Amino acid sequence: MSILVPNILERVAAAGRAYEAEQIGSRESLIELGRDLVAALEIPSEFLQRSFWAEPALSAHCKFAVEVKLFQHLRDAGDAGVSPGDLAQKTSVDPILLQRIMRHLIAMKIVSFSNGRFLGTRLSHELAADNYQKSIDFCYDVSRPSFNGFPGYFKKSGYRLPTSPNEGPLQNAHGTNLPFFPWLVATPPHLDEFDNFMSVYRAGKANWFDPGFYPVAERLIDGFDPSCSEALLVDVGGGRGHDVQQFLTQHHSHPGKVVLQDQEPVIAAIKDKEGLPFESQVHDFFKPQPIQSARAYSLHSILHDWNDEDGVRILESLKPALKPGYSRVLLNEIVLSEEKPTIAATSMDMMMLAHLSVRERTEAEWRAIIEKAGLKVLAIYNYPGVAESVIEAEFRERGAANDKANEVPDVM
Ligand SMILES: C[S@@+](CC[C@H](N)C(=O)[O-])C[C@H]1O[C@@H](n2cnc3c(N)ncnc32)[C@H](O)[C@@H]1O
């Protein structure tokens, strides 16, 4: 037996007890230990079978499931499940083809089979929701072709690092010269899929404004001064408002206004704007920020989409709006660890490489671009099991004395 295995099993037992005690981060630790166990036990033939047959076939079957509404049928059938014949009829799929696809989904633990009936699982029921269905479309139709094309693209380009936003794996795979966001805008179904994907890809994880993560009450609400600006929070590039919506639920007695900003087609796609508890505004973040002296500007997964030069330009466009020592800039981003990179961090780095020819950043790289834009990092907040950190920064006028009230002694 590999010497690693008993050690992993001991850690699984400890993480299992933490999970039973509902300790934060224990679920993610158990999944990671499950991966450690597979890595310690799996032999090459099993690795090939899993990575190159089982998992690609699984993602293809998830796309198939979207097309024939498979997960919805299983969800609607509930605990009674559905017979193979009825499922073939509901989906209009050849019964033998369906049986074979279902068998693989059962082996991959996405659905189950009992007493001659197919049953959904917690996972397949959740995947039946519209925003996950569109996320499957996005991942299958947009991301996968870019990943599949990596080796060919890298070889063709002489193994050079892609650095141009309009010439990289995405353009190679999808036959376009447009950068990612303009390409999405030019292909509206993919824009819609992407916005849905963004609305759920962190679902189930703590949000930056949840208790124990970024201390909203102490850092934003205390000291909020309506004479500076009515705005408490501006979500710059906030998509259709999933973050602000949840922020308002979590902090419903907040003072001030909450404003969402994004590109015109994204803001235009928001339904029933008048009934929403936040304002929305079209704003190009490369142009000067129109809302002056808000208490906070949140940029969630924004700067990671851009190279250092553009990242600095985005921060410089924001800087004139910042009231020194009052306005906080909250960069909600992955901070890459060299020693212990997580799959959540490295797979996002691969998404950046595939779609935008950019990269996720280490703490030193974050500090470098923030400081280059003339801002100062106050603290970095983390939360167990969450890939993204909150980097809190502000603008200090040159030569201004340090405002002790704003200092956070240690990076957390
Ligand atoms: C990766 S998404 C992040 C969305 C949201 N903040 C989140 O974390 O879920 C990037 C967002 O930036 C927006 N965006 C791209 N270019 C923009 C620009 N020039 N001005 C404003 N928003 C832009 C996109 O429409 C998209 O909503």
The ligand as an SDF file (V2000), in Angstrom:
LIG
                    3D

 27 29  0  0  0  0  0  0  0  0999 V2000
  -16.0440   38.1490  -15.7130 C   0  0  0  0  0  0  0  0  0  0  0  0
  -17.4820   39.1170  -15.8110 S   0  0  0  0  0  0  0  0  0  0  0  0
  -17.7360   39.5470  -14.1220 C   0  0  0  0  0  0  0  0  0  0  0  0
  -19.1760   39.8390  -13.7870 C   0  0  0  0  0  0  0  0  0  0  0  0
  -19.4400   40.0580  -12.2980 C   0  0  0  0  0  0  0  0  0  0  0  0
  -18.6740   41.1460  -11.7550 N   0  0  0  0  0  0  0  0  0  0  0  0
  -19.1310   38.7870  -11.5440 C   0  0  0  0  0  0  0  0  0  0  0  0
  -18.0850   38.7200  -10.9120 O   0  0  0  0  0  0  0  0  0  0  0  0
  -19.9220   37.8580  -11.5870 O   0  0  0  0  0  0  0  0  0  0  0  0
  -16.8780   40.5980  -16.5200 C   0  0  0  0  0  0  0  0  0  0  0  0
  -17.9340   41.6600  -16.7000 C   0  0  0  0  0  0  0  0  0  0  0  0
  -17.2930   42.8120  -17.2590 O   0  0  0  0  0  0  0  0  0  0  0  0
  -18.1890   43.3880  -18.1870 C   0  0  0  0  0  0  0  0  0  0  0  0
  -17.4110   44.2390  -19.1020 N   0  0  0  0  0  0  0  0  0  0  0  0
  -16.5450   43.8690  -20.0660 C   0  0  0  0  0  0  0  0  0  0  0  0
  -16.0040   44.9440  -20.6570 N   0  0  0  0  0  0  0  0  0  0  0  0
  -16.5640   46.0420  -20.0550 C   0  0  0  0  0  0  0  0  0  0  0  0
  -16.3850   47.4500  -20.2040 C   0  0  0  0  0  0  0  0  0  0  0  0
  -15.5180   47.9420  -21.0850 N   0  0  0  0  0  0  0  0  0  0  0  0
  -17.0850   48.2570  -19.3860 N   0  0  0  0  0  0  0  0  0  0  0  0
  -17.9500   47.7470  -18.4580 C   0  0  0  0  0  0  0  0  0  0  0  0
  -18.1660   46.4190  -18.2720 N   0  0  0  0  0  0  0  0  0  0  0  0
  -17.4650   45.5800  -19.0650 C   0  0  0  0  0  0  0  0  0  0  0  0
  -18.8260   42.1840  -18.8570 C   0  0  0  0  0  0  0  0  0  0  0  0
  -20.0260   42.5320  -19.5210 O   0  0  0  0  0  0  0  0  0  0  0  0
  -19.0340   41.2560  -17.6640 C   0  0  0  0  0  0  0  0  0  0  0  0
  -20.2820   41.4610  -17.0480 O   0  0  0  0  0  0  0  0  0  0  0  0
  1  2  1  0
  2  3  1  0
  2 10  1  0
  3  4  1  0
  4  5  1  0
  5  6  1  0
  5  7  1  0
  7  8  2  0
  7  9  1  0
 10 11  1  0
 11 12  1  0
 11 26  1  0
 12 13  1  0
 13 14  1  0
 13 24  1  0
 14 15  1  0
 14 23  1  0
 15 16  2  0
 16 17  1  0
 17 18  1  0
 17 23  2  0
 18 19  1  0
 18 20  2  0
 20 21  1  0
 21 22  2  0
 22 23  1  0
 24 25  1  0
 24 26  1  0
 26 27  1  0
M  CHG  2   2   1   9  -1
M  END
$$$$
